[in-house]
């Protein structure tokens, strides 16, 4: 591929994010979704933490929404990411609850395009597997995706590679241990612990056993939640106004180069 062709591909993938956000607006309106009038429109593109007390768990101030992905979400992204970016109806592709959760992920990605949301793949996800050993081809694909997510994250103003630690609301090792004891032991507990100590606001997962730990882990400032439930939390905080009523989308869009990185994460290792 020539350099000009690479630049053209990058431009097209960046435009894909805007297209997806516009497509989601049309679909949400067609589904008859309406805004809650009990909450005001967002300041944007950042989040006012006090607008979502059950989402930001008592934090104050303003800033991004930080979301760490569980391994099962990354696997779903590999399997259905192409349809997600093309605006496909994922419940038609994947039946029942799983398809609905994938549609929730699609809404979150659409919102990520236009709001200050930071998606993070934790390094531990690379080798996370119930089957040992992990096939090298699978591991390499995860490494590729992790690097692309890191590149997208680095495009945010204060998330360059030099900053790896996040300030937490509070730090108490004993309380952390007690809260994490409700998370299934092994890889799940290690990943949630990593997300907690990285300063994530949300640990996004579809693992039902892990989701049962929500209340205990929330006490330490991390919301363990599924995509659909996170969409509900965002709606309650007024964060969807910019999708349903475009007059509320008045801020400059985040750097759309990050869209190309998330799309490249789906490509064969070493391409893009």
C-alpha positions as CSV (number, residue, x, y, z in Angstrom):
1,X,0.0,0.0,0.0
2,X,1.4,3.4,-1.0
3,X,1.7,6.3,1.5
4,X,-1.2,8.1,-0.3
5,X,-3.4,5.0,-0.1
6,X,-2.6,4.7,3.6
7,X,-3.6,8.4,4.2
8,X,-6.8,7.8,2.3
9,X,-7.6,4.7,4.4
10,X,-7.0,6.7,7.6
11,X,-9.3,9.5,6.4
12,X,-12.0,7.0,5.6
13,X,-11.8,5.2,8.9
14,X,-11.9,8.5,10.8
15,X,-15.1,9.5,9.0
16,X,-16.6,6.1,10.0
17,X,-17.0,7.3,13.6
18,X,-19.1,10.3,12.5
19,X,-21.1,8.1,10.3
20,X,-21.8,5.7,13.1
21,X,-22.8,8.4,15.5
22,X,-25.2,9.9,12.9
23,X,-26.6,6.4,12.2
24,X,-27.2,5.8,15.9
25,X,-29.1,9.1,16.2
26,X,-31.5,8.0,13.4
27,X,-31.9,4.5,14.9
28,X,-32.5,5.7,18.4
29,X,-35.1,8.2,17.2
30,X,-36.8,5.5,15.1
31,X,-37.0,3.3,18.2
32,X,-38.9,6.1,19.9
33,X,-36.4,6.8,22.6
34,X,-36.9,10.0,24.5
35,X,-34.8,12.0,26.9
36,X,-35.6,12.2,30.5
37,X,-36.6,15.8,31.4
38,X,-35.4,15.3,34.9
39,X,-31.8,15.8,33.9
40,X,-30.3,18.7,32.0
41,X,-28.1,18.5,28.8
42,X,-24.4,17.7,29.3
43,X,-21.6,20.2,29.5
44,X,-19.5,18.0,27.2
45,X,-17.4,16.7,25.8
46,X,-16.3,15.9,29.4
47,X,-18.5,14.7,32.2
48,X,-19.7,16.5,35.2
49,X,-19.3,13.7,37.8
50,X,-22.0,15.0,40.1
51,X,-24.6,14.5,37.3
52,X,-24.1,10.7,37.6
53,X,-23.7,9.8,41.3
54,X,-24.4,6.1,40.7
55,X,-22.1,6.1,37.8
56,X,-19.2,8.1,39.2
57,X,-19.8,6.8,42.7
58,X,-19.4,10.0,44.7
59,X,-16.7,11.7,42.7
60,X,-16.8,15.4,42.2
61,X,-15.5,17.7,39.5
62,X,-15.3,17.2,35.8
63,X,-13.3,15.0,33.4
64,X,-13.4,12.0,31.2
65,X,-15.3,8.7,31.7
66,X,-12.7,5.9,32.0
67,X,-13.8,2.4,30.9
68,X,-11.7,-0.7,31.3
69,X,-12.8,-3.6,29.1
70,X,-13.0,-7.2,30.3
71,X,-11.6,-9.9,28.1
72,X,-15.0,-11.1,27.0
73,X,-15.8,-7.6,25.6
74,X,-12.6,-7.6,23.6
75,X,-13.5,-11.1,22.2
76,X,-16.9,-9.8,21.2
77,X,-15.3,-6.8,19.6
78,X,-13.1,-9.1,17.5
79,X,-16.2,-11.2,16.5
80,X,-18.7,-8.4,15.8
81,X,-16.7,-5.2,15.5
82,X,-17.1,-5.1,11.8
83,X,-20.9,-5.2,12.0
84,X,-20.7,-2.7,14.9
85,X,-18.9,-0.1,12.8
86,X,-21.1,-0.7,9.8
87,X,-24.2,0.1,11.8
88,X,-25.6,-3.4,11.7
89,X,-28.4,-4.5,13.9
90,X,-26.5,-6.7,16.3
91,X,-29.6,-8.3,17.9
92,X,-30.5,-9.6,14.5
93,X,-27.0,-11.1,14.2
94,X,-26.7,-12.5,17.7
95,X,-30.0,-13.6,19.3
96,X,-31.3,-13.0,22.8
97,X,-29.5,-11.1,25.6
98,X,-26.1,-11.3,24.1
99,X,-27.2,-9.4,21.0
100,X,-28.8,-6.7,23.2
101,X,-25.6,-6.3,25.1
102,X,-23.7,-6.0,21.9
103,X,-26.1,-3.3,20.8
104,X,-25.4,-1.5,24.1
105,X,-21.7,-1.7,23.2
106,X,-22.5,-0.1,19.9
107,X,-24.2,2.8,21.6
108,X,-21.2,3.2,23.9
109,X,-18.8,3.3,20.9
110,X,-21.1,5.8,19.2
111,X,-21.0,8.0,22.3
112,X,-17.2,7.5,22.6
113,X,-16.9,9.1,19.1
114,X,-18.2,12.4,20.4
115,X,-17.6,12.5,24.1
116,X,-14.5,12.3,26.3
117,X,-14.6,8.6,27.0
118,X,-11.3,6.7,27.5
119,X,-11.5,3.0,26.5
120,X,-8.7,0.9,28.0
121,X,-7.6,-2.6,27.5
122,X,-5.6,-3.8,30.5
123,X,-2.3,-5.5,29.8
124,X,-3.5,-8.6,31.8
125,X,-6.2,-9.1,29.1
126,X,-3.5,-10.2,26.7
127,X,-2.9,-13.5,28.4
128,X,-6.3,-14.0,30.1
129,X,-7.7,-17.4,29.2
130,X,-9.4,-20.3,30.9
131,X,-7.7,-22.5,28.4
132,X,-4.0,-22.9,28.8
133,X,-1.8,-22.3,27.0
134,X,-3.3,-19.4,25.0
135,X,-2.7,-20.0,21.2
136,X,0.1,-17.7,20.0
137,X,-2.0,-16.4,17.1
138,X,-4.7,-15.4,19.6
139,X,-2.2,-13.7,21.9
140,X,-0.6,-11.8,19.0
141,X,-4.1,-10.5,18.0
142,X,-4.7,-9.3,21.5
143,X,-1.3,-7.6,21.6
144,X,-2.1,-5.8,18.3
145,X,-5.5,-4.7,19.7
146,X,-4.0,-3.6,23.0
147,X,-1.4,-1.4,21.1
148,X,-4.1,0.2,19.0
149,X,-6.2,1.0,22.0
150,X,-3.2,2.5,23.7
151,X,-2.5,4.6,20.6
152,X,-6.2,5.8,20.7
153,X,-5.8,6.6,24.4
154,X,-2.6,8.5,23.9
155,X,-4.4,11.0,21.6
156,X,-6.3,12.3,24.6
157,X,-4.7,15.4,26.1
158,X,-3.6,13.9,29.4
159,X,-3.2,10.2,28.5
160,X,0.1,10.0,26.9
161,X,2.4,6.9,27.5
162,X,4.2,8.8,30.3
163,X,1.1,8.7,32.5
164,X,0.1,5.2,33.6
165,X,-1.3,5.8,37.0
166,X,-4.7,7.4,37.8
167,X,-5.7,9.2,41.0
168,X,-8.3,7.2,42.8
169,X,-11.0,8.6,45.0
170,X,-9.4,6.9,48.0
171,X,-6.8,4.2,48.6
172,X,-7.1,1.6,51.4
173,X,-5.5,-1.8,50.7
174,X,-7.5,-3.6,53.4
175,X,-10.8,-2.3,52.0
176,X,-9.8,-3.1,48.5
177,X,-9.1,-6.7,49.5
178,X,-12.4,-7.1,51.2
179,X,-14.3,-5.6,48.2
180,X,-12.4,-7.8,45.7
181,X,-13.1,-10.9,47.7
182,X,-16.6,-10.9,46.2
183,X,-15.1,-11.2,42.7
184,X,-14.5,-14.7,41.4
185,X,-10.9,-15.7,42.2
186,X,-8.3,-15.9,39.5
187,X,-8.1,-13.9,36.3
188,X,-11.4,-12.1,37.0
189,X,-10.3,-10.8,40.4
190,X,-6.9,-9.8,39.0
191,X,-8.4,-7.8,36.2
192,X,-10.9,-6.0,38.4
193,X,-8.0,-5.2,40.8
194,X,-6.0,-3.8,37.9
195,X,-8.9,-1.6,36.8
196,X,-9.4,-0.4,40.3
197,X,-5.8,0.6,40.8
198,X,-5.6,2.1,37.3
199,X,-8.3,4.6,38.3
200,X,-11.0,3.3,35.9
201,X,-14.5,4.5,36.7
202,X,-16.1,1.4,35.0
203,X,-15.2,-2.2,34.4
204,X,-17.2,-3.3,31.4
205,X,-18.1,-7.0,31.3
206,X,-20.8,-9.4,30.3
207,X,-19.7,-12.1,32.8
208,X,-22.7,-12.7,35.0
209,X,-20.7,-14.1,37.9
210,X,-18.5,-11.0,37.9
211,X,-21.5,-8.7,37.7
212,X,-22.7,-10.1,41.0
213,X,-19.8,-8.3,42.7
214,X,-21.2,-4.9,41.6
215,X,-22.3,-3.5,45.0
216,X,-19.2,-4.6,46.9
217,X,-16.7,-3.2,44.3
218,X,-18.7,0.0,43.8
219,X,-17.9,0.8,47.5
220,X,-14.3,1.2,46.3
221,X,-15.2,3.5,43.4
222,X,-15.3,1.1,40.5
223,X,-18.6,0.3,38.7
224,X,-18.7,-3.3,37.4
225,X,-21.4,-3.2,34.8
226,X,-22.6,-4.6,31.5
227,X,-22.9,-2.5,28.3
228,X,-26.7,-2.1,28.5
229,X,-26.6,-1.2,32.2
230,X,-23.9,1.4,31.5
231,X,-26.1,2.9,28.7
232,X,-28.9,3.2,31.3
233,X,-26.5,4.9,33.8
234,X,-25.4,7.3,31.1
235,X,-29.0,8.1,30.1
236,X,-29.9,8.8,33.8
237,X,-26.9,11.2,33.9
238,X,-28.1,13.1,30.8
239,X,-25.1,11.9,28.8
240,X,-27.2,10.8,25.8
241,X,-28.7,14.2,25.0
242,X,-26.1,14.8,22.4
243,X,-27.2,11.7,20.5
244,X,-30.9,12.2,20.7
245,X,-31.0,16.0,20.3
246,X,-28.1,17.2,18.2
247,X,-28.5,20.9,19.4
248,X,-26.8,19.7,22.5
249,X,-23.7,18.6,20.6
250,X,-22.1,22.0,20.6
251,X,-18.4,21.2,21.4
252,X,-15.5,20.3,19.1
253,X,-15.3,16.6,18.4
254,X,-12.4,14.7,20.1
255,X,-9.5,13.8,17.8
256,X,-11.0,11.4,15.3
257,X,-7.7,9.7,14.6
258,X,-8.5,7.5,17.6
259,X,-11.4,6.0,15.5
260,X,-8.9,4.7,13.0
261,X,-7.0,3.0,15.8
262,X,-10.0,1.2,17.2
263,X,-10.9,0.0,13.6
264,X,-7.3,-1.1,13.0
265,X,-7.6,-3.2,16.2
266,X,-9.9,-5.4,14.2
267,X,-7.5,-5.9,11.2
268,X,-5.1,-8.9,10.8
269,X,-1.9,-8.4,12.9
270,X,0.4,-6.0,11.3
271,X,-2.0,-4.6,8.7
272,X,-3.6,-1.1,8.6
